[in-house]
């Protein structure tokens, strides 16, 4: 079964909008685990507009499932944060300062040497590394030489095209997954996956280990409740 890691950035956004600690980010993370999620994801950014750096320490101290910290490793503060917390996994995302949300993967050819260096930094600390990539076979091929343990396929294009032609939408992801499996690279996926498009993606992509879902899941929870929402997402992955 593909693991579900819940991205709780949007919970932090809601908390920060009023100050204080309502909703309680740590309690939400623990509840997600209790409702069956197999991981918790956070994506701290330099302006701390949602996840604060202190949140990662608070979460690391209590969560029992897989902890995944996403972010831009070109920010030294992010690198220091990850090394201080030693999560199960770090996902390297090529964000730029002020970016609203992640919108592209790494160019593993252009940034080959840099990624190789950063992957080694985290692996030497005992942290599994995943790098965010577009569903392009060449990007997957060149991810191999960075030494990364996994890739995370950026799934916005799939989600946007799903209703028009899901077979066409998933084709580049399928090709990328076959290449990753051939090379022995683990596969994660995330961005705009939801209750409508997740099942087909999970059933079609071979070797899919983990999905990280935040915005859609938290939005669904406003109507369905968090426990029921997590149950429904898990059902899409069985």
Order of alpha helices (4+ residues) and beta strands (2+ residues): beta-alpha-alpha-beta-alpha-beta-alpha-beta-alpha-beta-alpha-beta-alpha-alpha-beta-alpha-beta-alpha-alpha
